[in-house]
Amino acid sequence: MKKRDGPPRGEAEGSKKSLQFVGVLNGEYVLRGFCHPVSQSWGPDWCCVATEPCPAWGMPSATPLEQGFCSLPPGLRLRGSSAPLSSQLASSSLVLQEWFRLSSQKSSIPDTVANHLLAFAEISPALLAHVVNLADGNGNTALHYSVSHSNFHIVWLLLDTGICNVDHQNKAGYTALMLAALAAVEQEEDMNVVRRLFSMGNVNAKASQAGQTALMLAVSHGRQEMVEALLACGADVNLQDEEGSTALMCACEHGRVETVKLLLTQPTCDISIVDSDGNNAVAVALEAGHSDIAALLYAHLNGMKFNMKSLGI
């Protein structure tokens, strides 16, 4: 039976799937693909409704991001419409580069991000929504990078906007919530941010590459605290990936006894589910050489049968 998303921690990371995933988690942000210049010509549906120039224009103290916005006609909006600002505004090369530079680095400063978010909101709520959810060439947003860099203060700020798309999948098929399921969190304050993210997103979403859920990822990587948090937020223990494996099977395969015990406490946990090879959780445990887990599963099954018999079922 194949490993679900690469070898456990400490083993060689040789699979294609693992390399792609580790690249997202551990790689510093590399700027790429910003090739959309600011348009200087506006169609007939556009009009300038402001007469005052942007106060930051031409001022040395203005940030590159502020000057990028101010280089466009002030007060621009669709005539007779409440539609969001043009994507041309927020997809200019300068805006993209500066947003990811200030928000998506390991060294990003929360106060700087907070100040920019406030500035965007003052210009337009639509602009704030657009910038917060901007994705780079790999489909990663500021939320993806903030989670993978463990910048949980910035994660909180992004969630606080109320318009952050927490279920956006990058090109590798992962949401920021899935990345959070792999995080090694040391402080309770950071864990509270993770719980908030779990509560705001779809904990049962499947990665597009292999159909794994956040719960499966947390289980296979031994993130017990994340498993507990995901279950508390309604994660489905019986969902199957493309190979038919469940979170319980992942725990059995990787020899995670405590995780198996935790999953078995869920009333809906179904031990009888089989994968694409026709193996149930017991068979997976035996095949992986974890006889102690197989015995635990047998005991659980016998206990269920005894309870059903005592209830006359």
N, C-alpha and C positions, 0 to 999 in steps of 0.2 A: 504494500500500500504506500502511496506517495506521500511525502510530507506536504502539509497544506500550504505553508508559506515560508519555506526555507527551514534550515536546521535550527534547533534550539540555540539559545544564547551560549556562546562559547565554542560552538562548532564552526567549521569553515563555512563561509557564506558564498558558495559557488554557483548556486542556481541563478538563472536569469531573473526569476521573479524576486528573489531576495536582493539581488544587486540593484534592481530598479527601486525597490522599496527603501533600502538603506540609503540610496542616493537622495531620495526625498527627505529622509529623516536627518541625515548627518551632513549633507553638503551645504556649504555656504551658498548664499544666493548669488547666482551668476546672471548678470543682465544679458538679455538676448531678445532679438526679434522686434525691437522697437523701431519701426520704420514708417510710421504714419505721421506725416507732417501736418502741422496746423493748416487747415484750409483757410485761404484768404478770400475766397469767393463764396457768397451765401445765396442760396436759392430764393425764389420769390416768396416762399412761405416764411421767411425770416425777417425780423425787424429789430432795430435797436430801440429800446424803450427808456434807456437811461441817458441823461445828458451830462452827468458828472463823471469825470475819469476815475479810474480805480485809484484809491489813495496810495497803494503800494507801488504804482507804476513809476519807474525811474529812481526809486529810493534805494540807496545802497543797503539799507537794513532789511529790505524785502528778501524773502527766501526765493530760491529758484522756482519752487512750486508756485508761490504766490505770483511771481512775475510771469510764469507760464500762463496762468489764468488771466492775468491782466493784459496779456498781449492780444487777447481776443476782444471783440467789441463788447463794451459793458452792457449789462442788463439784457443780454441776448435771450430770447425765448420765442417759442412758436406763436405766431399771431393767432389770437382767438383760441388758444389751446392751453391746457394745463399739462401738456405732455412734458416728459423729462427733457432736460437740456440735451442738445445734440451730442451724440457720441464723439463727434469730431472734437469737441471741447475737452473731454476727459480722456481721449485716447491719443492726444498729441504725444510726441516723443518725450518732451520735457516732463509732462505731467506723469506719465507712466514711470519714467526713470526715477524721478524724485520721490514718488509715492512709495515705490518698493525700496528705495534706498533708505528712507527714513522709518519705514514701518516693518520691514521684513528681514532685517539683519539680526544676527546674534547680539550685536551691540546696540540695537535700537533702544531709544530712550522713551519710556512711557509718557512723560510730560510733553515731549515734543509731538508725539502722536496725538495726544489729547488736544493740544493747541490747534493742530491742523484739522482734526475732526470738527472742532468748534467752528473754525473758519469756514470749512465746507458747508456746514449746516447753516451758517449765517448767509452765505451766498445763495444756497438753494438746497432744500431737502432732497431734491432729485439728484443734484450733483453729489451730495454726500452718499446716497445709495449707489450711485454709479462708481465712484472712486473706491469705496469700501469693498465692492465686489469685483474690482478689476482683476483679471487673471493674466498671468504671463504666458510665454510660449509653451510652457508645460502644463498649463491649466491650473497652476497654483495661485491662490489668492493670499492676501496678507494674513488671513486666518490660518491657512495651511502652514505658512512659514513661522508664524508666532507660536503655534502649537509645537511644531517640530523643533524649534529652538528653545522650548520651555519658557518663552516670554509670556507668562500667564497674566501679568498685569496688562499687557497689550491685548491679549485675548479678551480679557474682561472689558476693556474699552471698546473693542470691536463689537462685542455682544451687546454692550450698553447702547449702541446706536439704534438697536431695534430693527435694523434693516439688513443685517449681515446674513448672507445666504449660507447657513451652516451645512447645508446638504449638497453643496456644489462639489462635483467630482472632478479631480484633475485628470490628465490624460492617462495616468497609470490606473485610474479607476477608483481612487481613494478620496474620501471626504476628510475634512479636518477632524471630524469626530472619530474616524477610524484611526487617524494618527494619534489622537489623544489616548486611545485605548492602549497604545504601546508605550506611552510616556512613563518614565520612572519618577514619580512625584515624591518628594521628600517632606514638603511642608503641607500642613492641613489647609492653609490658606489657598495654596495652589490646587489642592484636591477639590476644594469648594468650587473653583473656577471650572474644573473638569466636569464636576457634577452638573453645574449650570449648563455647560455645553451639551452634555448628554440629554438633559431635560428639554433643550430647545431644538434638538435635531432628531432625525429618524434613526434610532438605534438599531433598527432592523434592515437598514439599507444594505445592499450587497455590492461589493466591489465588482466593477465591470470585467476585470480580467479573469478571476477565478470564482466569483460568486461568494466570496467570504464576507462575513459580517464582522462588525466591531467586536462582538463577543468571541467569535472564533479566533480573531487576531490576539485578543487579550489572553485567551486561554493558552494558545500555542506558544506565546512568549512569556508565560508565567507571571502575568500581571494580575495577581489575585485581587488586589484592591479595586482594580478596574473592572474585573469580573463582577464583584459585589455591587459596584456602582451601576453597571449596565443592567444587571438583573433588577435592581431597585427602580430603574427607569423603564422597565417593561421589555427588556430584551427577550426575544423568543428563543428558548433553548433547543427547539426542535427544527429550526431552519437548517436547510442543507445547502452545501456549496455545489459547484459543478460536478464534483466527484461523488456527491451524495453524502458527504460527511457532515456530522453535526458537531456542535461545540463539545459534547460529551465524548465523541470519538476522538476529537483533537486532544482532549485531556488524557484519554486512555493511551493514545499513540505516544504522547510526550512524557508519560509517566507522572502526571501531576495528580497525586493522590488527594491532596486537600481540595483541589479544584473539582475533582470527581465527586467528593463528598458534598461540596457546596451545590453542585449542579443537581445531585440526587435529592437535595432538600426541596427542589422546585416541584410542586405538585404535578405540573404538566410534563415533566421530563420523561421522555419515552425511550426506554432502553432497547425496545424491539426494532427500532428503525434500522434499515440496512442501507449500505452505500451501494455504489454502482458495481462493486465486486461481489455483492451479496453478503457482506459481513456486517454484523451488528457490533455494538460497543464491546461486548465480551470477546468476540473474535478478534477485534482490533487490538485489544489489550493483550491477548495471548500471542498474537502474531508479533507484537512489539516486545515480547518478553517480560511483560509486567503482570506476572501471575497474582501479585498482591491486589492489583486493581481488579483483575478478573474475579478473584474471590470476593471482593467487596461488592461487585455487581451481582454475583450469584446470591450473596446474602441479602441484598436489597430486593432481588426478585422473589426469593423465598419469603421474605417478610411481607411483601405485597400479597403473595398468594395466601399466606396465613391470615392476613387482615381481611382479605376478600372472603375467605372461608368462614371466619368468625362472624362476618356480617351477613353470611348466607347468600353471597353473590356467586 
